[in-house]
Amino acid sequence: MTPEQITTRLGIDTWDLADREHGLRAVEVAGRVYEGITRDQGTPYIEHPVAVAEILRDEASLPEPRVLVLALLHDALEVRPDAAAEITEQLGGATTEALRALTPDHRLAGRRRGPGDDDAYHRKIAALPDELLAVKLADRVHNLRDLAASTNPDRSHRFRTQLAGFYLPLARSRAATNPAIASLAAILASETASAGQPS
């Protein structure tokens, strides 16, 4: 996916000047961070964060440019922890800190998942402000839609277990005070049920 295609899909050319410049820099950073990385499904990694941003805008009615930029880069520090310096230089420290909040600590440390890491990450996610939680829930929506194409059955099972046991209850608990989270909670519940999983 080219920078021009990403720009078009996210509608960055329609943003005001400051947001547009920020968005275009984010597209350039995303292209470098995700370059050469492929998901389990065999697709270029960049397709996933673009889809997450589109879910936020089109299905959760959350079109704010700064949120869409975070969606575009939400996995950047997970796949390339050493990208933090470039992100800070190009997009500012606030963007980097938001991405750190979305990223498991073991990934930030460049190590494999160990005992207790999932619980630690769930505590981190539960403490997110609403806009960042919406990014994470949109990520869950796209991953759920892509799950059938995954070639990693262990990861698929873990995803479904955590979705039912943690993400759906969390989304429902925060839905009453945030319309975007309410929309994403409803999508996750409906599509989980359609996939034959408990919701």
C-alpha positions as CSV (number, residue, x, y, z in Angstrom):
1,M,0.0,0.0,0.0
2,T,1.5,3.3,-1.1
3,P,1.6,6.5,1.0
4,E,-0.9,8.0,-1.5
5,Q,-3.3,5.1,-1.0
6,I,-3.1,5.4,2.8
7,T,-3.6,9.2,2.5
8,T,-6.7,8.7,0.4
9,R,-8.2,5.9,2.5
10,L,-7.9,8.0,5.7
11,G,-9.0,11.2,4.0
12,I,-6.0,13.1,5.2
13,D,-6.2,15.6,2.4
14,T,-9.5,16.8,3.9
15,W,-8.0,17.6,7.3
16,D,-7.1,21.1,8.3
17,L,-3.5,22.2,7.7
18,A,-1.9,21.3,11.0
19,D,-3.6,17.9,11.2
20,R,-2.9,17.3,7.5
21,E,0.8,17.9,8.0
22,H,0.9,15.7,11.1
23,G,-1.1,13.0,9.3
24,L,1.3,13.0,6.3
25,R,4.3,12.7,8.5
26,A,2.5,9.8,10.3
27,V,2.0,8.0,7.0
28,E,5.7,8.3,6.2
29,V,6.6,6.9,9.6
30,A,4.1,4.1,9.3
31,G,5.5,3.2,5.9
32,R,9.0,2.8,7.3
33,V,8.0,1.1,10.6
34,Y,5.8,-1.6,9.0
35,E,7.8,-2.1,5.8
36,G,8.6,-5.7,5.0
37,I,6.4,-7.1,7.9
38,T,3.7,-9.6,7.1
39,R,0.8,-10.6,9.3
40,D,-0.1,-14.3,10.1
41,Q,-2.7,-14.0,7.4
42,G,0.0,-13.4,4.8
43,T,-1.0,-9.7,4.2
44,P,1.3,-6.7,4.4
45,Y,1.2,-5.4,8.0
46,I,0.3,-1.9,7.0
47,E,-3.2,-3.0,5.9
48,H,-4.1,-3.8,9.5
49,P,-3.6,-0.3,11.1
50,V,-5.2,1.4,8.1
51,A,-8.3,-0.8,8.6
52,V,-8.3,0.0,12.3
53,A,-8.4,3.7,11.6
54,E,-11.2,3.2,9.1
55,I,-13.2,1.2,11.7
56,L,-12.8,4.1,14.2
57,R,-13.9,6.7,11.6
58,D,-16.7,4.8,9.8
59,E,-18.1,2.4,12.4
60,A,-17.4,4.1,15.7
61,S,-18.0,7.7,14.5
62,L,-14.6,8.8,15.8
63,P,-13.0,10.8,12.9
64,E,-10.6,13.0,14.9
65,P,-7.3,13.1,13.0
66,R,-5.1,12.6,16.1
67,V,-7.0,9.5,17.0
68,L,-6.7,8.1,13.4
69,V,-3.0,8.8,13.5
70,L,-2.7,6.8,16.7
71,A,-4.7,4.0,15.1
72,L,-2.3,4.1,12.1
73,L,0.7,3.7,14.4
74,H,-0.9,1.6,17.2
75,D,1.4,-1.4,16.6
76,A,4.5,0.6,15.7
77,L,6.3,0.1,19.0
78,E,5.1,-3.5,19.2
79,V,6.8,-4.5,15.9
80,R,9.7,-2.0,16.1
81,P,10.4,-0.8,19.6
82,D,13.4,1.1,18.3
83,A,11.1,3.4,16.3
84,A,10.3,5.4,19.4
85,A,12.9,8.0,18.7
86,E,11.8,8.6,15.1
87,I,8.2,8.8,16.2
88,T,9.0,11.4,18.8
89,E,11.1,13.4,16.3
90,Q,8.5,13.4,13.6
91,L,5.2,13.4,15.6
92,G,6.0,14.6,19.1
93,G,6.5,13.0,22.5
94,A,2.7,12.9,23.2
95,T,2.2,10.5,20.3
96,T,5.1,8.3,21.5
97,E,3.7,8.1,25.0
98,A,0.2,7.2,23.7
99,L,1.7,4.4,21.6
100,R,3.7,3.2,24.7
101,A,0.4,3.0,26.6
102,L,-1.1,0.8,23.8
103,T,1.9,-1.5,23.7
104,P,2.7,-4.5,26.0
105,D,5.6,-3.9,28.3
106,H,7.4,-7.1,27.2
107,R,7.3,-5.8,23.6
108,L,8.7,-2.5,24.6
109,A,11.5,-4.4,26.3
110,G,12.1,-6.5,23.2
111,R,11.5,-9.8,24.9
112,R,9.2,-12.8,24.5
113,R,6.0,-12.9,26.5
114,G,6.5,-14.4,30.0
115,P,4.3,-15.4,33.0
116,G,2.2,-12.5,34.2
117,D,2.7,-10.4,31.0
118,D,-0.9,-10.8,29.8
119,D,-2.3,-9.8,33.2
120,A,0.0,-6.8,33.3
121,Y,-1.1,-5.7,29.8
122,H,-4.7,-6.1,30.7
123,R,-4.2,-3.8,33.7
124,K,-2.5,-1.3,31.4
125,I,-5.4,-1.4,28.9
126,A,-8.0,-1.1,31.6
127,A,-6.4,2.2,32.7
128,L,-6.4,3.7,29.2
129,P,-8.4,6.9,28.6
130,D,-11.4,6.5,26.4
131,E,-9.9,7.5,23.0
132,L,-7.0,5.1,23.4
133,L,-9.3,2.3,24.6
134,A,-11.3,2.9,21.4
135,V,-8.2,2.4,19.3
136,K,-7.5,-0.9,21.1
137,L,-11.1,-2.1,20.7
138,A,-11.1,-1.2,17.0
139,D,-7.9,-3.3,16.8
140,R,-9.8,-6.2,18.3
141,V,-12.6,-5.7,15.8
142,H,-10.3,-6.0,12.8
143,N,-8.4,-8.9,14.3
144,L,-11.6,-10.7,14.9
145,R,-12.6,-10.2,11.3
146,D,-9.2,-11.5,10.2
147,L,-9.1,-14.4,12.5
148,A,-10.4,-17.0,10.0
149,A,-7.4,-16.3,7.8
150,S,-4.8,-16.8,10.6
151,T,-2.4,-19.6,10.3
152,N,-1.6,-19.7,14.0
153,P,-4.3,-21.7,15.9
154,D,-2.8,-21.1,19.3
155,R,-2.9,-17.3,18.8
156,S,-6.5,-17.6,17.5
157,H,-7.5,-19.5,20.6
158,R,-5.8,-17.0,22.9
159,F,-7.4,-14.1,21.1
160,R,-10.9,-15.5,21.5
161,T,-10.3,-16.3,25.1
162,Q,-9.1,-12.8,25.9
163,L,-11.8,-11.2,23.9
164,A,-14.6,-13.0,25.8
165,G,-12.9,-12.8,29.2
166,F,-11.4,-9.4,29.2
167,Y,-12.1,-7.1,26.2
168,L,-15.8,-7.5,25.9
169,P,-16.5,-7.0,29.6
170,L,-14.2,-4.0,29.7
171,A,-15.9,-2.4,26.6
172,R,-19.3,-3.0,28.2
173,S,-18.2,-1.4,31.4
174,R,-17.1,1.8,29.7
175,A,-19.8,1.9,27.0
176,A,-22.3,4.0,29.0
177,T,-20.1,7.0,29.1
178,N,-18.6,6.9,25.6
179,P,-20.5,6.5,22.3
180,A,-17.5,5.3,20.3
181,I,-16.8,2.6,22.9
182,A,-20.5,1.6,23.0
183,S,-20.4,1.2,19.2
184,L,-17.3,-0.9,19.3
185,A,-18.7,-3.0,22.2
186,A,-21.8,-3.7,20.2
187,I,-19.8,-4.7,17.1
188,L,-17.6,-7.0,19.0
189,A,-20.5,-8.7,20.7
190,S,-22.4,-9.1,17.5
191,E,-19.5,-10.4,15.4
192,T,-18.3,-12.7,18.2
193,A,-21.8,-14.2,18.4
194,S,-21.8,-14.6,14.6
195,A,-18.6,-16.5,14.8
196,G,-20.1,-18.9,17.2
197,Q,-18.2,-17.7,20.3
198,P,-19.8,-16.7,23.6
199,S,-20.4,-13.0,24.0
